[in-house]
Amino acid sequence: MGDAGEGLVDAESRLAERMEEREQEKRNARLAPSTVDPERTREIESLRLAKTEMQRQLDLTTHEVRRSMLTQAIGEIDKRLKALSPK
């Protein structure tokens, strides 16, 4: 019976340690300056979505002039994404 009690105490101490670690991680996250620019992130995601849609349209389009326009648009999106990517 004594062994079971020791296991329970060990589990409780590990749980307490883990809770303390998580609290410390939360404190560090709050104190660390945010390096993520939400506007930049939004713009990147918007461009990725637009590129996906243009690519879908390009895959379905058979008209050569439209295909050319879509190819140019995808190229422009790629340039903008490259400009926004971290260096």
PDB file as gemmi writes it, atoms N, CA and C in Angstrom:
CRYST1    1.000    1.000    1.000  90.00  90.00  90.00 P 1                      
ATOM      1  N   MET A   1       0.809  -1.184   0.000  1.00  0.00           N  
ATOM      2  CA  MET A   1       0.000   0.000   0.000  1.00  0.00           C  
ATOM      3  C   MET A   1       0.855   1.251   0.000  1.00  0.00           C  
ATOM      4  N   GLY A   2       2.027   1.179   0.601  1.00  0.00           N  
ATOM      5  CA  GLY A   2       2.900   2.331   0.672  1.00  0.00           C  
ATOM      6  C   GLY A   2       3.406   2.759  -0.695  1.00  0.00           C  
ATOM      7  N   ASP A   3       3.639   1.791  -1.596  1.00  0.00           N  
ATOM      8  CA  ASP A   3       4.136   2.118  -2.936  1.00  0.00           C  
ATOM      9  C   ASP A   3       3.125   2.942  -3.718  1.00  0.00           C  
ATOM     10  N   ALA A   4       1.862   2.638  -3.584  1.00  0.00           N  
ATOM     11  CA  ALA A   4       0.830   3.375  -4.309  1.00  0.00           C  
ATOM     12  C   ALA A   4       0.790   4.828  -3.847  1.00  0.00           C  
ATOM     13  N   GLY A   5       0.964   5.043  -2.565  1.00  0.00           N  
ATOM     14  CA  GLY A   5       0.968   6.397  -2.028  1.00  0.00           C  
ATOM     15  C   GLY A   5       2.149   7.199  -2.548  1.00  0.00           C  
ATOM     16  N   GLU A   6       3.315   6.533  -2.666  1.00  0.00           N  
ATOM     17  CA  GLU A   6       4.502   7.215  -3.179  1.00  0.00           C  
ATOM     18  C   GLU A   6       4.301   7.619  -4.636  1.00  0.00           C  
ATOM     19  N   GLY A   7       3.682   6.748  -5.414  1.00  0.00           N  
ATOM     20  CA  GLY A   7       3.417   7.046  -6.819  1.00  0.00           C  
ATOM     21  C   GLY A   7       2.497   8.246  -6.956  1.00  0.00           C  
ATOM     22  N   LEU A   8       1.506   8.313  -6.074  1.00  0.00           N  
ATOM     23  CA  LEU A   8       0.569   9.427  -6.103  1.00  0.00           C  
ATOM     24  C   LEU A   8       1.270  10.734  -5.747  1.00  0.00           C  
ATOM     25  N   VAL A   9       2.152  10.693  -4.766  1.00  0.00           N  
ATOM     26  CA  VAL A   9       2.904  11.888  -4.373  1.00  0.00           C  
ATOM     27  C   VAL A   9       3.807  12.324  -5.522  1.00  0.00           C  
ATOM     28  N   ASP A  10       4.476  11.358  -6.178  1.00  0.00           N  
ATOM     29  CA  ASP A  10       5.341  11.684  -7.311  1.00  0.00           C  
ATOM     30  C   ASP A  10       4.539  12.321  -8.446  1.00  0.00           C  
ATOM     31  N   ALA A  11       3.369  11.776  -8.731  1.00  0.00           N  
ATOM     32  CA  ALA A  11       2.532  12.318  -9.798  1.00  0.00           C  
ATOM     33  C   ALA A  11       2.086  13.733  -9.464  1.00  0.00           C  
ATOM     34  N   GLU A  12       1.735  13.953  -8.201  1.00  0.00           N  
ATOM     35  CA  GLU A  12       1.318  15.287  -7.792  1.00  0.00           C  
ATOM     36  C   GLU A  12       2.462  16.292  -7.903  1.00  0.00           C  
ATOM     37  N   SER A  13       3.665  15.875  -7.543  1.00  0.00           N  
ATOM     38  CA  SER A  13       4.794  16.804  -7.631  1.00  0.00           C  
ATOM     39  C   SER A  13       5.143  17.091  -9.085  1.00  0.00           C  
ATOM     40  N   ARG A  14       5.054  16.086  -9.956  1.00  0.00           N  
ATOM     41  CA  ARG A  14       5.304  16.320 -11.380  1.00  0.00           C  
ATOM     42  C   ARG A  14       4.251  17.252 -11.955  1.00  0.00           C  
ATOM     43  N   LEU A  15       3.005  17.058 -11.547  1.00  0.00           N  
ATOM     44  CA  LEU A  15       1.921  17.924 -12.008  1.00  0.00           C  
ATOM     45  C   LEU A  15       2.156  19.364 -11.540  1.00  0.00           C  
ATOM     46  N   ALA A  16       2.557  19.527 -10.288  1.00  0.00           N  
ATOM     47  CA  ALA A  16       2.825  20.867  -9.762  1.00  0.00           C  
ATOM     48  C   ALA A  16       3.980  21.516 -10.513  1.00  0.00           C  
ATOM     49  N   GLU A  17       5.029  20.750 -10.804  1.00  0.00           N  
ATOM     50  CA  GLU A  17       6.157  21.290 -11.563  1.00  0.00           C  
ATOM     51  C   GLU A  17       5.713  21.736 -12.949  1.00  0.00           C  
ATOM     52  N   ARG A  18       4.921  20.910 -13.591  1.00  0.00           N  
ATOM     53  CA  ARG A  18       4.457  21.229 -14.945  1.00  0.00           C  
ATOM     54  C   ARG A  18       3.581  22.485 -14.928  1.00  0.00           C  
ATOM     55  N   MET A  19       2.731  22.622 -13.937  1.00  0.00           N  
ATOM     56  CA  MET A  19       1.883  23.804 -13.830  1.00  0.00           C  
ATOM     57  C   MET A  19       2.739  25.056 -13.632  1.00  0.00           C  
ATOM     58  N   GLU A  20       3.792  24.951 -12.820  1.00  0.00           N  
ATOM     59  CA  GLU A  20       4.691  26.084 -12.605  1.00  0.00           C  
ATOM     60  C   GLU A  20       5.401  26.452 -13.906  1.00  0.00           C  
ATOM     61  N   GLU A  21       5.843  25.437 -14.658  1.00  0.00           N  
ATOM     62  CA  GLU A  21       6.498  25.692 -15.940  1.00  0.00           C  
ATOM     63  C   GLU A  21       5.560  26.417 -16.901  1.00  0.00           C  
ATOM     64  N   ARG A  22       4.321  25.978 -16.959  1.00  0.00           N  
ATOM     65  CA  ARG A  22       3.354  26.606 -17.865  1.00  0.00           C  
ATOM     66  C   ARG A  22       3.077  28.049 -17.456  1.00  0.00           C  
ATOM     67  N   GLU A  23       2.985  28.306 -16.171  1.00  0.00           N  
ATOM     68  CA  GLU A  23       2.786  29.674 -15.695  1.00  0.00           C  
ATOM     69  C   GLU A  23       3.974  30.551 -16.079  1.00  0.00           C  
ATOM     70  N   GLN A  24       5.184  30.003 -15.947  1.00  0.00           N  
ATOM     71  CA  GLN A  24       6.378  30.758 -16.327  1.00  0.00           C  
ATOM     72  C   GLN A  24       6.380  31.032 -17.827  1.00  0.00           C  
ATOM     73  N   GLU A  25       5.984  30.054 -18.641  1.00  0.00           N  
ATOM     74  CA  GLU A  25       5.909  30.249 -20.092  1.00  0.00           C  
ATOM     75  C   GLU A  25       4.905  31.351 -20.431  1.00  0.00           C  
ATOM     76  N   LYS A  26       3.775  31.366 -19.750  1.00  0.00           N  
ATOM     77  CA  LYS A  26       2.766  32.402 -19.982  1.00  0.00           C  
ATOM     78  C   LYS A  26       3.314  33.780 -19.630  1.00  0.00           C  
ATOM     79  N   ARG A  27       4.013  33.866 -18.483  1.00  0.00           N  
ATOM     80  CA  ARG A  27       4.589  35.142 -18.079  1.00  0.00           C  
ATOM     81  C   ARG A  27       5.616  35.623 -19.096  1.00  0.00           C  
ATOM     82  N   ASN A  28       6.461  34.715 -19.562  1.00  0.00           N  
ATOM     83  CA  ASN A  28       7.477  35.075 -20.552  1.00  0.00           C  
ATOM     84  C   ASN A  28       6.836  35.521 -21.858  1.00  0.00           C  
ATOM     85  N   ALA A  29       5.767  34.861 -22.263  1.00  0.00           N  
ATOM     86  CA  ALA A  29       5.093  35.224 -23.508  1.00  0.00           C  
ATOM     87  C   ALA A  29       4.480  36.615 -23.403  1.00  0.00           C  
ATOM     88  N   ARG A  30       3.943  36.952 -22.243  1.00  0.00           N  
ATOM     89  CA  ARG A  30       3.349  38.277 -22.055  1.00  0.00           C  
ATOM     90  C   ARG A  30       4.411  39.365 -22.027  1.00  0.00           C  
ATOM     91  N   LEU A  31       5.560  39.062 -21.473  1.00  0.00           N  
ATOM     92  CA  LEU A  31       6.617  40.065 -21.348  1.00  0.00           C  
ATOM     93  C   LEU A  31       7.412  40.240 -22.643  1.00  0.00           C  
ATOM     94  N   ALA A  32       7.482  39.198 -23.451  1.00  0.00           N  
ATOM     95  CA  ALA A  32       8.251  39.278 -24.697  1.00  0.00           C  
ATOM     96  C   ALA A  32       7.545  40.198 -25.684  1.00  0.00           C  
ATOM     97  N   PRO A  33       8.296  41.066 -26.331  1.00  0.00           N  
ATOM     98  CA  PRO A  33       7.668  41.939 -27.327  1.00  0.00           C  
ATOM     99  C   PRO A  33       7.200  41.124 -28.525  1.00  0.00           C  
ATOM    100  N   SER A  34       6.069  41.482 -29.027  1.00  0.00           N  
ATOM    101  CA  SER A  34       5.502  40.778 -30.165  1.00  0.00           C  
ATOM    102  C   SER A  34       6.239  41.199 -31.433  1.00  0.00           C  
ATOM    103  N   THR A  35       6.796  40.226 -32.132  1.00  0.00           N  
ATOM    104  CA  THR A  35       7.527  40.520 -33.359  1.00  0.00           C  
ATOM    105  C   THR A  35       6.661  40.289 -34.588  1.00  0.00           C  
ATOM    106  N   VAL A  36       5.446  39.822 -34.367  1.00  0.00           N  
ATOM    107  CA  VAL A  36       4.546  39.538 -35.482  1.00  0.00           C  
ATOM    108  C   VAL A  36       3.741  40.794 -35.803  1.00  0.00           C  
ATOM    109  N   ASP A  37       3.804  41.206 -37.043  1.00  0.00           N  
ATOM    110  CA  ASP A  37       3.032  42.354 -37.497  1.00  0.00           C  
ATOM    111  C   ASP A  37       1.707  41.836 -38.041  1.00  0.00           C  
ATOM    112  N   PRO A  38       0.603  42.090 -37.362  1.00  0.00           N  
ATOM    113  CA  PRO A  38      -0.678  41.528 -37.793  1.00  0.00           C  
ATOM    114  C   PRO A  38      -1.111  42.026 -39.172  1.00  0.00           C  
ATOM    115  N   GLU A  39      -0.778  43.262 -39.517  1.00  0.00           N  
ATOM    116  CA  GLU A  39      -1.155  43.790 -40.827  1.00  0.00           C  
ATOM    117  C   GLU A  39      -0.384  43.069 -41.932  1.00  0.00           C  
ATOM    118  N   ARG A  40       0.892  42.838 -41.701  1.00  0.00           N  
ATOM    119  CA  ARG A  40       1.722  42.125 -42.673  1.00  0.00           C  
ATOM    120  C   ARG A  40       1.242  40.686 -42.826  1.00  0.00           C  
ATOM    121  N   THR A  41       0.927  40.045 -41.720  1.00  0.00           N  
ATOM    122  CA  THR A  41       0.420  38.677 -41.749  1.00  0.00           C  
ATOM    123  C   THR A  41      -0.893  38.611 -42.520  1.00  0.00           C  
ATOM    124  N   ARG A  42      -1.773  39.576 -42.289  1.00  0.00           N  
ATOM    125  CA  ARG A  42      -3.055  39.615 -42.998  1.00  0.00           C  
ATOM    126  C   ARG A  42      -2.832  39.770 -44.495  1.00  0.00           C  
ATOM    127  N   GLU A  43      -1.900  40.651 -44.860  1.00  0.00           N  
ATOM    128  CA  GLU A  43      -1.629  40.880 -46.276  1.00  0.00           C  
ATOM    129  C   GLU A  43      -1.058  39.630 -46.949  1.00  0.00           C  
ATOM    130  N   ILE A  44      -0.151  38.949 -46.272  1.00  0.00           N  
ATOM    131  CA  ILE A  44       0.423  37.714 -46.822  1.00  0.00           C  
ATOM    132  C   ILE A  44      -0.657  36.665 -47.021  1.00  0.00           C  
ATOM    133  N   GLU A  45      -1.517  36.488 -46.014  1.00  0.00           N  
ATOM    134  CA  GLU A  45      -2.585  35.497 -46.137  1.00  0.00           C  
ATOM    135  C   GLU A  45      -3.563  35.860 -47.248  1.00  0.00           C  
ATOM    136  N   SER A  46      -3.845  37.138 -47.396  1.00  0.00           N  
ATOM    137  CA  SER A  46      -4.731  37.596 -48.455  1.00  0.00           C  
ATOM    138  C   SER A  46      -4.131  37.300 -49.831  1.00  0.00           C  
ATOM    139  N   LEU A  47      -2.837  37.557 -49.981  1.00  0.00           N  
ATOM    140  CA  LEU A  47      -2.166  37.280 -51.252  1.00  0.00           C  
ATOM    141  C   LEU A  47      -2.134  35.786 -51.552  1.00  0.00           C  
ATOM    142  N   ARG A  48      -1.893  34.982 -50.532  1.00  0.00           N  
ATOM    143  CA  ARG A  48      -1.889  33.523 -50.737  1.00  0.00           C  
ATOM    144  C   ARG A  48      -3.264  33.034 -51.184  1.00  0.00           C  
ATOM    145  N   LEU A  49      -4.290  33.558 -50.569  1.00  0.00           N  
ATOM    146  CA  LEU A  49      -5.651  33.179 -50.949  1.00  0.00           C  
ATOM    147  C   LEU A  49      -5.949  33.608 -52.382  1.00  0.00           C  
ATOM    148  N   ALA A  50      -5.548  34.825 -52.727  1.00  0.00           N  
ATOM    149  CA  ALA A  50      -5.766  35.319 -54.093  1.00  0.00           C  
ATOM    150  C   ALA A  50      -5.012  34.461 -55.100  1.00  0.00           C  
ATOM    151  N   LYS A  51      -3.784  34.072 -54.756  1.00  0.00           N  
ATOM    152  CA  LYS A  51      -2.997  33.234 -55.661  1.00  0.00           C  
ATOM    153  C   LYS A  51      -3.662  31.875 -55.860  1.00  0.00           C  
ATOM    154  N   THR A  52      -4.178  31.307 -54.789  1.00  0.00           N  
ATOM    155  CA  THR A  52      -4.865  30.022 -54.885  1.00  0.00           C  
ATOM    156  C   THR A  52      -6.070  30.130 -55.809  1.00  0.00           C  
ATOM    157  N   GLU A  53      -6.838  31.195 -55.668  1.00  0.00           N  
ATOM    158  CA  GLU A  53      -8.013  31.394 -56.512  1.00  0.00           C  
ATOM    159  C   GLU A  53      -7.604  31.608 -57.970  1.00  0.00           C  
ATOM    160  N   MET A  54      -6.576  32.405 -58.206  1.00  0.00           N  
ATOM    161  CA  MET A  54      -6.104  32.641 -59.580  1.00  0.00           C  
ATOM    162  C   MET A  54      -5.610  31.341 -60.206  1.00  0.00           C  
ATOM    163  N   GLN A  55      -4.908  30.543 -59.420  1.00  0.00           N  
ATOM    164  CA  GLN A  55      -4.399  29.273 -59.929  1.00  0.00           C  
ATOM    165  C   GLN A  55      -5.556  28.336 -60.280  1.00  0.00           C  
ATOM    166  N   ARG A  56      -6.589  28.336 -59.443  1.00  0.00           N  
ATOM    167  CA  ARG A  56      -7.764  27.507 -59.726  1.00  0.00           C  
ATOM    168  C   ARG A  56      -8.423  27.949 -61.036  1.00  0.00           C  
ATOM    169  N   GLN A  57      -8.566  29.260 -61.203  1.00  0.00           N  
ATOM    170  CA  GLN A  57      -9.162  29.780 -62.438  1.00  0.00           C  
ATOM    171  C   GLN A  57      -8.297  29.439 -63.646  1.00  0.00           C  
ATOM    172  N   LEU A  58      -6.986  29.542 -63.493  1.00  0.00           N  
ATOM    173  CA  LEU A  58      -6.074  29.230 -64.586  1.00  0.00           C  
ATOM    174  C   LEU A  58      -6.205  27.763 -64.994  1.00  0.00           C  
ATOM    175  N   ASP A  59      -6.340  26.892 -64.021  1.00  0.00           N  
ATOM    176  CA  ASP A  59      -6.490  25.462 -64.308  1.00  0.00           C  
ATOM    177  C   ASP A  59      -7.768  25.166 -65.084  1.00  0.00           C  
ATOM    178  N   LEU A  60      -8.806  25.980 -64.877  1.00  0.00           N  
ATOM    179  CA  LEU A  60     -10.098  25.718 -65.515  1.00  0.00           C  
ATOM    180  C   LEU A  60     -10.304  26.466 -66.833  1.00  0.00           C  
ATOM    181  N   THR A  61      -9.512  27.511 -67.070  1.00  0.00           N  
ATOM    182  CA  THR A  61      -9.726  28.372 -68.231  1.00  0.00           C  
ATOM    183  C   THR A  61      -9.036  27.813 -69.469  1.00  0.00           C  
ATOM    184  N   THR A  62      -9.760  27.894 -70.602  1.00  0.00           N  
ATOM    185  CA  THR A  62      -9.184  27.451 -71.869  1.00  0.00           C  
ATOM    186  C   THR A  62      -8.895  28.628 -72.801  1.00  0.00           C  
ATOM    187  N   HIS A  63      -9.485  29.768 -72.562  1.00  0.00           N  
ATOM    188  CA  HIS A  63      -9.299  30.948 -73.410  1.00  0.00           C  
ATOM    189  C   HIS A  63      -7.890  31.510 -73.186  1.00  0.00           C  
ATOM    190  N   GLU A  64      -7.128  31.632 -74.266  1.00  0.00           N  
ATOM    191  CA  GLU A  64      -5.713  32.012 -74.163  1.00  0.00           C  
ATOM    192  C   GLU A  64      -5.495  33.404 -73.581  1.00  0.00           C  
ATOM    193  N   VAL A  65      -6.328  34.366 -73.948  1.00  0.00           N  
ATOM    194  CA  VAL A  65      -6.158  35.725 -73.421  1.00  0.00           C  
ATOM    195  C   VAL A  65      -6.385  35.727 -71.907  1.00  0.00           C  
ATOM    196  N   ARG A  66      -7.410  35.011 -71.467  1.00  0.00           N  
ATOM    197  CA  ARG A  66      -7.693  34.924 -70.025  1.00  0.00           C  
ATOM    198  C   ARG A  66      -6.555  34.212 -69.302  1.00  0.00           C  
ATOM    199  N   ARG A  67      -6.028  33.156 -69.904  1.00  0.00           N  
ATOM    200  CA  ARG A  67      -4.913  32.429 -69.297  1.00  0.00           C  
ATOM    201  C   ARG A  67      -3.700  33.349 -69.145  1.00  0.00           C  
ATOM    202  N   SER A  68      -3.461  34.174 -70.161  1.00  0.00           N  
ATOM    203  CA  SER A  68      -2.348  35.111 -70.111  1.00  0.00           C  
ATOM    204  C   SER A  68      -2.533  36.122 -68.984  1.00  0.00           C  
ATOM    205  N   MET A  69      -3.742  36.639 -68.850  1.00  0.00           N  
ATOM    206  CA  MET A  69      -4.044  37.604 -67.778  1.00  0.00           C  
ATOM    207  C   MET A  69      -3.839  36.970 -66.406  1.00  0.00           C  
ATOM    208  N   LEU A  70      -4.318  35.743 -66.249  1.00  0.00           N  
ATOM    209  CA  LEU A  70      -4.179  35.053 -64.964  1.00  0.00           C  
ATOM    210  C   LEU A  70      -2.712  34.761 -64.651  1.00  0.00           C  
ATOM    211  N   THR A  71      -1.951  34.385 -65.661  1.00  0.00           N  
ATOM    212  CA  THR A  71      -0.520  34.120 -65.462  1.00  0.00           C  
ATOM    213  C   THR A  71       0.199  35.389 -65.008  1.00  0.00           C  
ATOM    214  N   GLN A  72      -0.133  36.513 -65.616  1.00  0.00           N  
ATOM    215  CA  GLN A  72       0.466  37.789 -65.212  1.00  0.00           C  
ATOM    216  C   GLN A  72       0.069  38.147 -63.782  1.00  0.00           C  
ATOM    217  N   ALA A  73      -1.191  37.919 -63.452  1.00  0.00           N  
ATOM    218  CA  ALA A  73      -1.672  38.226 -62.095  1.00  0.00           C  
ATOM    219  C   ALA A  73      -0.958  37.359 -61.059  1.00  0.00           C  
ATOM    220  N   ILE A  74      -0.780  36.093 -61.365  1.00  0.00           N  
ATOM    221  CA  ILE A  74      -0.071  35.199 -60.439  1.00  0.00           C  
ATOM    222  C   ILE A  74       1.374  35.646 -60.287  1.00  0.00           C  
ATOM    223  N   GLY A  75       1.993  36.076 -61.384  1.00  0.00           N  
ATOM    224  CA  GLY A  75       3.360  36.591 -61.303  1.00  0.00           C  
ATOM    225  C   GLY A  75       3.459  37.817 -60.416  1.00  0.00           C  
ATOM    226  N   GLU A  76       2.496  38.707 -60.521  1.00  0.00           N  
ATOM    227  CA  GLU A  76       2.470  39.907 -59.677  1.00  0.00           C  
ATOM    228  C   GLU A  76       2.284  39.531 -58.205  1.00  0.00           C  
ATOM    229  N   ILE A  77       1.407  38.592 -57.955  1.00  0.00           N  
ATOM    230  CA  ILE A  77       1.197  38.139 -56.573  1.00  0.00           C  
ATOM    231  C   ILE A  77       2.483  37.533 -56.024  1.00  0.00           C  
ATOM    232  N   ASP A  78       3.172  36.727 -56.837  1.00  0.00           N  
ATOM    233  CA  ASP A  78       4.432  36.128 -56.390  1.00  0.00           C  
ATOM    234  C   ASP A  78       5.466  37.208 -56.056  1.00  0.00           C  
ATOM    235  N   LYS A  79       5.525  38.271 -56.848  1.00  0.00           N  
ATOM    236  CA  LYS A  79       6.459  39.368 -56.566  1.00  0.00           C  
ATOM    237  C   LYS A  79       6.127  40.026 -55.229  1.00  0.00           C  
ATOM    238  N   ARG A  80       4.851  40.256 -55.009  1.00  0.00           N  
ATOM    239  CA  ARG A  80       4.442  40.895 -53.745  1.00  0.00           C  
ATOM    240  C   ARG A  80       4.737  39.990 -52.550  1.00  0.00           C  
ATOM    241  N   LEU A  81       4.477  38.687 -52.709  1.00  0.00           N  
ATOM    242  CA  LEU A  81       4.774  37.757 -51.625  1.00  0.00           C  
ATOM    243  C   LEU A  81       6.263  37.710 -51.331  1.00  0.00           C  
ATOM    244  N   LYS A  82       7.077  37.734 -52.364  1.00  0.00           N  
ATOM    245  CA  LYS A  82       8.522  37.722 -52.182  1.00  0.00           C  
ATOM    246  C   LYS A  82       8.970  38.981 -51.447  1.00  0.00           C  
ATOM    247  N   ALA A  83       8.379  40.116 -51.790  1.00  0.00           N  
ATOM    248  CA  ALA A  83       8.736  41.380 -51.128  1.00  0.00           C  
ATOM    249  C   ALA A  83       8.347  41.370 -49.645  1.00  0.00           C  
ATOM    250  N   LEU A  84       7.281  40.668 -49.321  1.00  0.00           N  
ATOM    251  CA  LEU A  84       6.805  40.632 -47.933  1.00  0.00           C  
ATOM    252  C   LEU A  84       7.475  39.527 -47.102  1.00  0.00           C  
ATOM    253  N   SER A  85       8.106  38.558 -47.770  1.00  0.00           N  
ATOM    254  CA  SER A  85       8.691  37.431 -47.028  1.00  0.00           C  
ATOM    255  C   SER A  85       9.846  37.917 -46.172  1.00  0.00           C  
ATOM    256  N   PRO A  86      10.024  37.260 -45.020  1.00  0.00           N  
ATOM    257  CA  PRO A  86      11.126  37.671 -44.134  1.00  0.00           C  
ATOM    258  C   PRO A  86      12.474  37.452 -44.804  1.00  0.00           C  
ATOM    259  N   LYS A  87      13.361  38.351 -44.527  1.00  0.00           N  
ATOM    260  CA  LYS A  87      14.666  38.286 -45.190  1.00  0.00           C  
ATOM    261  C   LYS A  87      15.640  37.470 -44.420  1.00  0.00           C  
TER     262      LYS A  87                                                      
END                                                                             
